[in-house]
């Protein structure tokens, strides 16, 4: 069974906590290798992230907090690393992140490769470190080759593996993996999977992160208009086919961006009977 993992975001209200609890309860039986918890740059959701990670660990899950370096000092990041280690965290997703609104300084660590290097200097091999990569090129990268070299620097700094931004074109993922391997990257590159339940939301996310929605897929989704059930069924089939293709061609696992909802991810997994 290929390893799967799930990403959540930290709840801020009692209603969001209840939703996340239900989502975790529904997804935990699928035996994820680990679950990750996102992090707000500049501490905007830091306390929520710590609390959420503690709750996930309490459920017996291997919880991997996202750690962003943008806008933070070495002292602040060191304190976070020590806090997570004290909680029993064994895995971290190390990211550059975005500069917090209203902050003029990038902080002491400018790039994710700097953060990976710092985590290793502070904690040795205690943490399994995942980093991000972009098969369709980071929206701020000068070009595809420069983006690939930046990714290699993160691996060279000590990262154990990578999670991609979501995509819907498997060929783009495999071309990226092959290009990384030609540069000497041998760490596993796990595809990030975004189940689809709301097309308008997906368009907004994709515009921000640079993920491409293929024209044929966008046109089909637009044709369903507000028919949520039709969108859900069609999208689940499409994403399940994508996952199946990825696994059949050698992807080392699947990382699902759940948006704290279980149903879209479960709908995809149910179509992949081999993962049960």
C-alpha beads as a LAMMPS data file, in Angstrom:
LAMMPS data file: protein, C-alpha beads

276 atoms
275 bonds

1 atom types
1 bond types

-500.0 500.0 xlo xhi
-500.0 500.0 ylo yhi
-500.0 500.0 zlo zhi

Masses

1 110.0

Atoms # bond

1 1 1 0.000 0.000 0.000
2 1 1 1.565 3.330 -0.997
3 1 1 1.884 5.822 1.858
4 1 1 -0.673 8.605 2.042
5 1 1 -0.700 11.741 4.151
6 1 1 -3.180 14.510 4.870
7 1 1 -2.782 18.262 5.328
8 1 1 -4.961 20.286 7.704
9 1 1 -5.064 23.934 8.726
10 1 1 -5.314 25.066 12.360
11 1 1 -8.861 25.828 13.554
12 1 1 -9.509 29.199 15.180
13 1 1 -13.092 28.798 16.427
14 1 1 -15.028 26.139 18.321
15 1 1 -16.980 25.387 15.148
16 1 1 -13.780 24.894 13.155
17 1 1 -12.354 22.678 15.907
18 1 1 -15.454 20.489 15.815
19 1 1 -15.189 20.222 12.033
20 1 1 -11.533 19.251 12.208
21 1 1 -12.250 16.656 14.907
22 1 1 -14.846 15.021 12.655
23 1 1 -12.496 15.171 9.677
24 1 1 -9.623 13.591 11.596
25 1 1 -11.931 10.860 12.921
26 1 1 -13.113 10.095 9.375
27 1 1 -9.640 10.056 7.806
28 1 1 -7.600 8.354 10.540
29 1 1 -8.882 4.854 9.634
30 1 1 -7.136 5.287 6.272
31 1 1 -3.858 4.898 8.199
32 1 1 -1.938 7.977 7.017
33 1 1 1.839 7.845 7.259
34 1 1 1.605 11.308 8.831
35 1 1 -0.591 14.404 8.875
36 1 1 0.646 17.971 8.468
37 1 1 -0.618 21.205 10.000
38 1 1 -0.154 24.524 8.236
39 1 1 1.421 27.588 9.794
40 1 1 0.595 31.288 9.478
41 1 1 3.562 33.506 8.703
42 1 1 4.504 35.995 11.383
43 1 1 2.785 33.999 14.117
44 1 1 -0.747 34.751 12.914
45 1 1 -1.822 31.187 13.623
46 1 1 1.157 30.007 15.639
47 1 1 -0.697 29.338 18.880
48 1 1 -3.422 27.545 16.926
49 1 1 -0.830 25.432 15.116
50 1 1 0.822 24.320 18.364
51 1 1 -2.533 23.449 19.889
52 1 1 -3.666 21.585 16.776
53 1 1 -0.419 19.622 16.560
54 1 1 -0.766 18.653 20.221
55 1 1 -4.312 17.400 19.541
56 1 1 -3.203 15.370 16.514
57 1 1 -0.405 13.763 18.517
58 1 1 -3.010 12.939 21.152
59 1 1 -4.925 10.990 18.522
60 1 1 -1.838 8.862 17.954
61 1 1 -1.023 10.494 14.622
62 1 1 2.454 11.418 13.431
63 1 1 1.863 15.175 13.241
64 1 1 4.148 17.349 11.110
65 1 1 3.841 21.086 11.719
66 1 1 4.617 23.450 8.884
67 1 1 7.417 25.800 9.864
68 1 1 7.885 29.045 7.936
69 1 1 11.007 31.188 8.188
70 1 1 9.727 34.337 6.492
71 1 1 9.711 37.291 8.881
72 1 1 11.108 35.291 11.820
73 1 1 14.330 35.638 13.763
74 1 1 16.706 32.778 14.486
75 1 1 15.738 32.991 18.159
76 1 1 12.021 32.697 17.375
77 1 1 12.555 29.770 15.022
78 1 1 14.862 28.074 17.522
79 1 1 12.146 28.365 20.173
80 1 1 9.616 26.790 17.802
81 1 1 11.949 23.913 16.999
82 1 1 12.516 23.285 20.707
83 1 1 8.772 23.457 21.423
84 1 1 7.959 20.912 18.753
85 1 1 10.732 18.613 19.883
86 1 1 9.406 18.795 23.455
87 1 1 5.942 17.849 22.183
88 1 1 7.350 14.703 20.606
89 1 1 7.181 15.892 16.998
90 1 1 9.405 13.854 14.695
91 1 1 8.621 15.463 11.335
92 1 1 8.572 19.061 10.064
93 1 1 7.477 20.610 6.776
94 1 1 9.987 23.438 6.232
95 1 1 8.815 26.329 4.061
96 1 1 9.891 29.835 3.168
97 1 1 6.345 31.125 3.518
98 1 1 5.056 34.563 2.588
99 1 1 6.113 37.847 4.158
100 1 1 3.472 38.733 6.765
101 1 1 1.282 41.722 5.978
102 1 1 2.755 44.936 7.343
103 1 1 6.252 43.500 7.885
104 1 1 9.156 45.022 5.967
105 1 1 11.868 42.527 6.944
106 1 1 12.308 39.080 5.450
107 1 1 13.724 37.892 8.764
108 1 1 17.006 36.177 9.554
109 1 1 16.455 33.259 7.174
110 1 1 15.546 34.312 3.656
111 1 1 14.965 30.943 1.958
112 1 1 13.613 27.511 2.838
113 1 1 17.085 26.073 2.206
114 1 1 18.372 28.358 4.981
115 1 1 15.613 27.070 7.263
116 1 1 16.440 23.422 6.538
117 1 1 20.105 24.106 7.254
118 1 1 19.177 25.853 10.510
119 1 1 16.913 22.994 11.672
120 1 1 19.723 20.520 11.027
121 1 1 22.228 22.703 12.904
122 1 1 19.854 22.994 15.876
123 1 1 18.552 19.436 16.076
124 1 1 20.757 17.141 14.001
125 1 1 18.801 14.258 12.514
126 1 1 15.957 14.375 15.055
127 1 1 13.413 15.621 12.502
128 1 1 12.377 14.141 9.195
129 1 1 12.176 17.289 7.047
130 1 1 9.854 17.703 4.089
131 1 1 10.081 20.697 1.754
132 1 1 7.889 22.057 -1.034
133 1 1 8.451 21.913 -4.781
134 1 1 6.596 23.096 -7.851
135 1 1 6.256 20.859 -10.923
136 1 1 4.628 23.771 -12.773
137 1 1 7.242 26.278 -11.498
138 1 1 6.961 28.551 -8.484
139 1 1 5.052 31.719 -9.475
140 1 1 7.946 33.918 -8.275
141 1 1 10.722 31.924 -9.970
142 1 1 12.741 33.533 -12.746
143 1 1 12.394 30.398 -14.859
144 1 1 11.966 26.636 -14.543
145 1 1 15.680 25.871 -14.275
146 1 1 16.254 28.461 -11.555
147 1 1 13.306 27.007 -9.635
148 1 1 14.741 23.507 -9.980
149 1 1 18.137 24.639 -8.688
150 1 1 16.473 26.270 -5.692
151 1 1 14.682 23.010 -4.956
152 1 1 17.979 21.110 -5.149
153 1 1 19.495 23.525 -2.608
154 1 1 16.770 22.557 -0.140
155 1 1 17.548 18.874 -0.558
156 1 1 21.301 19.514 -0.349
157 1 1 20.707 21.469 2.885
158 1 1 19.367 18.317 4.525
159 1 1 15.725 17.773 3.556
160 1 1 14.579 14.142 3.495
161 1 1 11.834 14.521 0.925
162 1 1 9.471 16.879 -0.857
163 1 1 5.767 17.485 -1.346
164 1 1 4.651 19.114 -4.576
165 1 1 2.153 21.875 -5.101
166 1 1 -1.057 20.324 -6.432
167 1 1 -1.449 19.816 -10.171
168 1 1 -3.729 17.994 -12.603
169 1 1 -1.210 17.131 -15.324
170 1 1 0.737 13.995 -14.387
171 1 1 3.224 14.426 -17.237
172 1 1 4.367 17.715 -15.710
173 1 1 5.066 15.943 -12.421
174 1 1 7.118 13.169 -14.023
175 1 1 9.116 15.618 -16.141
176 1 1 9.921 17.554 -12.980
177 1 1 10.992 14.404 -11.120
178 1 1 13.196 13.323 -14.006
179 1 1 14.795 16.773 -14.231
180 1 1 15.469 16.775 -10.468
181 1 1 17.010 13.310 -10.673
182 1 1 19.305 14.450 -13.485
183 1 1 20.600 17.121 -11.094
184 1 1 21.332 14.454 -8.496
185 1 1 18.191 14.701 -6.339
186 1 1 17.381 11.238 -5.005
187 1 1 14.919 12.191 -2.240
188 1 1 11.295 11.065 -2.727
189 1 1 9.062 13.677 -4.359
190 1 1 5.473 13.043 -3.267
191 1 1 2.707 14.544 -5.403
192 1 1 0.317 16.911 -3.645
193 1 1 -3.316 16.126 -4.440
194 1 1 -6.151 18.651 -4.270
195 1 1 -9.611 17.039 -4.362
196 1 1 -12.165 19.368 -5.956
197 1 1 -15.472 20.319 -4.371
198 1 1 -15.752 24.032 -5.192
199 1 1 -14.570 25.266 -8.589
200 1 1 -14.588 28.971 -7.676
201 1 1 -12.419 28.272 -4.653
202 1 1 -10.063 26.138 -6.733
203 1 1 -9.646 28.957 -9.273
204 1 1 -8.744 31.408 -6.514
205 1 1 -6.191 29.036 -5.005
206 1 1 -4.680 28.268 -8.393
207 1 1 -4.273 31.929 -9.321
208 1 1 -2.373 32.511 -6.066
209 1 1 -0.074 29.492 -6.193
210 1 1 0.467 29.153 -9.926
211 1 1 -1.131 25.723 -10.281
212 1 1 -2.608 25.157 -13.716
213 1 1 -6.162 23.946 -14.188
214 1 1 -6.211 22.272 -17.631
215 1 1 -8.615 23.966 -20.026
216 1 1 -10.668 20.823 -20.558
217 1 1 -11.104 20.397 -16.809
218 1 1 -12.026 24.046 -16.237
219 1 1 -14.615 23.922 -19.034
220 1 1 -16.189 20.734 -17.697
221 1 1 -16.355 22.094 -14.161
222 1 1 -17.809 25.398 -15.358
223 1 1 -20.519 23.520 -17.243
224 1 1 -21.833 22.059 -13.981
225 1 1 -22.416 25.591 -12.642
226 1 1 -23.858 25.272 -9.117
227 1 1 -24.602 21.531 -9.263
228 1 1 -22.426 20.580 -6.278
229 1 1 -23.240 16.875 -6.475
230 1 1 -22.290 16.667 -10.149
231 1 1 -19.062 18.570 -9.530
232 1 1 -18.190 16.273 -6.645
233 1 1 -18.796 13.062 -8.607
234 1 1 -17.008 14.214 -11.753
235 1 1 -14.097 15.710 -9.819
236 1 1 -13.642 12.607 -7.689
237 1 1 -13.367 10.497 -10.834
238 1 1 -10.833 12.895 -12.373
239 1 1 -8.658 13.145 -9.269
240 1 1 -8.819 9.398 -8.649
241 1 1 -7.673 8.783 -12.240
242 1 1 -4.815 11.225 -11.645
243 1 1 -3.793 9.397 -8.459
244 1 1 -3.971 6.031 -10.170
245 1 1 -1.766 7.236 -13.026
246 1 1 0.750 8.720 -10.608
247 1 1 1.020 5.536 -8.556
248 1 1 1.159 3.235 -11.580
249 1 1 4.050 5.294 -12.979
250 1 1 6.033 5.198 -9.769
251 1 1 5.019 8.103 -7.514
252 1 1 6.177 7.257 -3.971
253 1 1 2.898 8.220 -2.264
254 1 1 0.109 10.799 -2.175
255 1 1 -0.292 13.908 0.000
256 1 1 -3.886 15.181 0.170
257 1 1 -4.746 18.828 0.750
258 1 1 -7.963 18.248 2.683
259 1 1 -8.956 21.846 3.534
260 1 1 -10.205 20.255 6.773
261 1 1 -12.959 18.387 4.956
262 1 1 -13.039 14.604 4.839
263 1 1 -15.641 13.904 2.177
264 1 1 -13.744 15.037 -0.973
265 1 1 -10.615 13.098 0.019
266 1 1 -12.561 10.014 1.048
267 1 1 -14.461 10.112 -2.222
268 1 1 -11.161 9.911 -4.099
269 1 1 -9.743 7.209 -1.821
270 1 1 -12.903 5.129 -2.165
271 1 1 -12.298 5.061 -5.912
272 1 1 -8.781 3.797 -5.241
273 1 1 -9.663 0.489 -3.698
274 1 1 -6.037 -0.606 -3.620
275 1 1 -5.392 2.012 -0.923
276 1 1 -7.971 0.604 1.509

Bonds

1 1 1 2
2 1 2 3
3 1 3 4
4 1 4 5
5 1 5 6
6 1 6 7
7 1 7 8
8 1 8 9
9 1 9 10
10 1 10 11
11 1 11 12
12 1 12 13
13 1 13 14
14 1 14 15
15 1 15 16
16 1 16 17
17 1 17 18
18 1 18 19
19 1 19 20
20 1 20 21
21 1 21 22
22 1 22 23
23 1 23 24
24 1 24 25
25 1 25 26
26 1 26 27
27 1 27 28
28 1 28 29
29 1 29 30
30 1 30 31
31 1 31 32
32 1 32 33
33 1 33 34
34 1 34 35
35 1 35 36
36 1 36 37
37 1 37 38
38 1 38 39
39 1 39 40
40 1 40 41
41 1 41 42
42 1 42 43
43 1 43 44
44 1 44 45
45 1 45 46
46 1 46 47
47 1 47 48
48 1 48 49
49 1 49 50
50 1 50 51
51 1 51 52
52 1 52 53
53 1 53 54
54 1 54 55
55 1 55 56
56 1 56 57
57 1 57 58
58 1 58 59
59 1 59 60
60 1 60 61
61 1 61 62
62 1 62 63
63 1 63 64
64 1 64 65
65 1 65 66
66 1 66 67
67 1 67 68
68 1 68 69
69 1 69 70
70 1 70 71
71 1 71 72
72 1 72 73
73 1 73 74
74 1 74 75
75 1 75 76
76 1 76 77
77 1 77 78
78 1 78 79
79 1 79 80
80 1 80 81
81 1 81 82
82 1 82 83
83 1 83 84
84 1 84 85
85 1 85 86
86 1 86 87
87 1 87 88
88 1 88 89
89 1 89 90
90 1 90 91
91 1 91 92
92 1 92 93
93 1 93 94
94 1 94 95
95 1 95 96
96 1 96 97
97 1 97 98
98 1 98 99
99 1 99 100
100 1 100 101
101 1 101 102
102 1 102 103
103 1 103 104
104 1 104 105
105 1 105 106
106 1 106 107
107 1 107 108
108 1 108 109
109 1 109 110
110 1 110 111
111 1 111 112
112 1 112 113
113 1 113 114
114 1 114 115
115 1 115 116
116 1 116 117
117 1 117 118
118 1 118 119
119 1 119 120
120 1 120 121
121 1 121 122
122 1 122 123
123 1 123 124
124 1 124 125
125 1 125 126
126 1 126 127
127 1 127 128
128 1 128 129
129 1 129 130
130 1 130 131
131 1 131 132
132 1 132 133
133 1 133 134
134 1 134 135
135 1 135 136
136 1 136 137
137 1 137 138
138 1 138 139
139 1 139 140
140 1 140 141
141 1 141 142
142 1 142 143
143 1 143 144
144 1 144 145
145 1 145 146
146 1 146 147
147 1 147 148
148 1 148 149
149 1 149 150
150 1 150 151
151 1 151 152
152 1 152 153
153 1 153 154
154 1 154 155
155 1 155 156
156 1 156 157
157 1 157 158
158 1 158 159
159 1 159 160
160 1 160 161
161 1 161 162
162 1 162 163
163 1 163 164
164 1 164 165
165 1 165 166
166 1 166 167
167 1 167 168
168 1 168 169
169 1 169 170
170 1 170 171
171 1 171 172
172 1 172 173
173 1 173 174
174 1 174 175
175 1 175 176
176 1 176 177
177 1 177 178
178 1 178 179
179 1 179 180
180 1 180 181
181 1 181 182
182 1 182 183
183 1 183 184
184 1 184 185
185 1 185 186
186 1 186 187
187 1 187 188
188 1 188 189
189 1 189 190
190 1 190 191
191 1 191 192
192 1 192 193
193 1 193 194
194 1 194 195
195 1 195 196
196 1 196 197
197 1 197 198
198 1 198 199
199 1 199 200
200 1 200 201
201 1 201 202
202 1 202 203
203 1 203 204
204 1 204 205
205 1 205 206
206 1 206 207
207 1 207 208
208 1 208 209
209 1 209 210
210 1 210 211
211 1 211 212
212 1 212 213
213 1 213 214
214 1 214 215
215 1 215 216
216 1 216 217
217 1 217 218
218 1 218 219
219 1 219 220
220 1 220 221
221 1 221 222
222 1 222 223
223 1 223 224
224 1 224 225
225 1 225 226
226 1 226 227
227 1 227 228
228 1 228 229
229 1 229 230
230 1 230 231
231 1 231 232
232 1 232 233
233 1 233 234
234 1 234 235
235 1 235 236
236 1 236 237
237 1 237 238
238 1 238 239
239 1 239 240
240 1 240 241
241 1 241 242
242 1 242 243
243 1 243 244
244 1 244 245
245 1 245 246
246 1 246 247
247 1 247 248
248 1 248 249
249 1 249 250
250 1 250 251
251 1 251 252
252 1 252 253
253 1 253 254
254 1 254 255
255 1 255 256
256 1 256 257
257 1 257 258
258 1 258 259
259 1 259 260
260 1 260 261
261 1 261 262
262 1 262 263
263 1 263 264
264 1 264 265
265 1 265 266
266 1 266 267
267 1 267 268
268 1 268 269
269 1 269 270
270 1 270 271
271 1 271 272
272 1 272 273
273 1 273 274
274 1 274 275
275 1 275 276
